[in-house]
């Protein structure tokens, strides 16, 4: 990921970002320095919070990265997977119903979600929900499209 430009966010942009994440995920993002990074080779943007890539754009929507979700564990929009799904999800696989043990009820189709493992509740991926949270667990079918996962270019990005 080749950096094209870096800009500090204005205070109103910071307020909007913090409010959006608080309302959507139930977190209190609390940084001193916010910087937007644009890339030459992708249309994704990253927001560095105190120098760490904790927020990124996914299809134009700002959301926590895997690092961000581990730093500020969300209360909402969370899909929990069992130990058998960890290696697949960490490698970028879509999330299938049989691996899901729980999902928050606030999830609607099309929502961005954080995928966490059940034992330590560590974030493994960020994805797009294909169904309601109440319909996530089950026998078969893909229910979360993986957009970002542990070990991908975004996860490995350092400012």
C-alpha positions in Angstrom: 0.0 0.0 0.0 1.7 3.1 -1.3 0.8 6.3 0.6 -0.5 9.1 -1.7 -1.2 11.8 0.9 -1.6 12.4 4.6 -3.8 15.0 6.3 -4.7 15.8 9.8 -8.4 15.7 10.5 -10.2 18.9 11.5 -11.9 19.0 14.9 -15.4 18.7 13.3 -14.3 15.6 11.3 -12.9 14.1 14.5 -16.1 14.8 16.4 -18.2 13.3 13.5 -16.0 10.2 13.4 -16.1 9.7 17.2 -19.8 10.2 17.4 -20.5 7.8 14.5 -18.4 5.0 16.0 -19.9 5.6 19.4 -23.5 5.4 18.0 -22.8 2.4 15.7 -20.4 0.3 17.8 -20.8 1.5 21.4 -17.1 2.5 21.7 -15.4 5.6 23.0 -12.6 6.3 20.5 -10.3 8.6 22.4 -7.2 9.8 20.5 -5.1 12.9 20.6 -4.0 12.9 17.0 -6.1 11.9 13.9 -4.6 11.7 10.5 -6.2 10.6 7.2 -4.0 8.5 4.9 -4.9 8.1 1.2 -3.3 5.4 -0.9 -2.1 5.5 -4.6 -2.9 1.9 -5.3 -6.4 1.5 -3.6 -9.4 3.7 -3.0 -9.4 2.7 0.7 -8.5 5.4 3.3 -7.1 4.8 6.8 -7.5 7.1 9.8 -4.4 6.9 12.0 -5.4 7.5 15.7 -2.3 8.4 17.6 -0.2 6.9 14.7 -2.1 3.6 14.7 -4.3 2.5 11.8 -7.5 2.0 13.9 -10.1 3.1 11.4 -10.5 2.5 7.6 -13.0 3.1 4.9 -14.9 0.0 3.6 -16.9 0.9 0.5 -16.8 4.5 1.6 -18.0 3.8 5.2 -15.6 4.5 8.1 -15.3 1.5 10.5 -12.8 0.0 12.9 -10.0 -2.0 11.5 -9.1 -5.4 13.1 -6.4 -3.5 15.1 -9.0 -0.8 16.0 -11.5 -3.5 17.2 -8.8 -5.1 19.4 -7.9 -1.7 20.8 -11.5 -0.6 21.3 -13.7 -3.8 21.5 -17.1 -3.0 20.1 -20.4 -3.8 21.9 -22.5 -3.8 18.8 -22.2 -5.3 15.3 -20.2 -8.2 16.5 -20.2 -11.8 15.1 -18.6 -14.4 17.3 -17.1 -17.6 15.8 -15.9 -20.9 17.3 -12.3 -22.2 17.5 -12.8 -24.2 14.3 -13.4 -21.1 12.2 -10.4 -19.1 13.5 -7.9 -20.2 10.9 -10.3 -19.8 8.0 -11.5 -16.3 9.0 -7.9 -15.2 9.8 -6.9 -16.3 6.3 -9.7 -14.1 4.7 -12.4 -16.7 4.2 -16.0 -15.6 4.3 -17.8 -16.5 7.5 -20.2 -19.5 7.3 -23.2 -20.2 9.5 -21.8 -23.4 11.2 -18.8 -21.5 12.6 -20.9 -18.8 14.3 -21.8 -19.1 18.0 -23.4 -15.7 18.5 -24.2 -12.4 16.8 -25.5 -9.1 18.2 -29.2 -8.4 17.4 -28.5 -5.0 16.0 -27.0 -6.4 12.8 -28.9 -6.0 9.5 -28.1 -7.1 6.0 -25.4 -4.9 4.5 -24.0 -3.7 7.9 -20.3 -3.8 8.6 -19.4 -6.2 11.4 -16.5 -7.2 13.5 -15.8 -10.9 13.6 -14.3 -12.1 16.9 -13.3 -15.5 18.3 -15.3 -16.8 21.3 -12.5 -17.7 23.7 -10.6 -14.4 24.1 -13.0 -12.2 22.1 -10.1 -11.0 19.8 -11.1 -9.5 16.5 -10.1 -11.6 13.5 -11.9 -9.8 10.6 -14.2 -7.0 9.4 -16.9 -8.0 7.0 -20.3 -7.2 5.5 -23.3 -9.0 6.9 -25.5 -10.9 4.5 -28.4 -11.4 7.0 -29.8 -10.2 10.3 -27.8 -11.0 13.5 -30.7 -13.2 14.7 -30.3 -15.3 11.6 -26.5 -15.7 11.6 -26.1 -19.0 13.3 -27.3 -22.1 11.6 -26.6 -25.2 9.4 -25.2 -23.8 6.2 -24.5 -20.8 4.0 -22.2 -17.7 3.9 -23.4 -14.9 6.1 -20.5 -12.5 6.4 -18.4 -11.4 3.4 -14.8 -10.8 4.6 -13.4 -7.4 3.7 -10.3 -7.2 6.0 -8.6 -9.8 8.1 -5.6 -10.5 10.3 -2.5 -10.5 8.1 -3.8 -8.7 5.1 -2.2 -5.5 3.6 -4.3 -3.2 5.8 -3.5 -5.2 8.9 0.2 -5.1 8.1 0.2 -1.3 7.3 2.3 0.8 9.6 2.5 4.6 9.3 
